[in-house]
Amino acid sequence: MTHTSTLDCLQQIGRELGVDVDAPFIHPQDIRRVTAYSLNIRSGPGSSAPVVGSLKVGDLVTVYETLGDWCRIGDNRWVHGDWLT
């Protein structure tokens, strides 16, 4: 008789649903609102990093990491924290 752990069962269900259950889970720090009329999204935490997009006032973002004044809102997506509340 083979016993399967609860985690193994949940991972199998996730795989069947198409979820990447093997990727590390990162808890977001918090959700914040954009206060700038137009806020550049940069590929890294600095004003010299290339712009890869933008947000507008009132948009909600999930902050996963903070590095100095910069907040990571996704993979290679950073915004300056002064424009988030």
Secondary structure, DSSP 4 states (H G I P E B T S, - for coil): -----HHHHHHHHHHHTT--TTSPP----EEEEB-SSEEEEESSSSTTSPEEEEEETT-EEEE-EEETTEEEEETTEEEEGGGB-
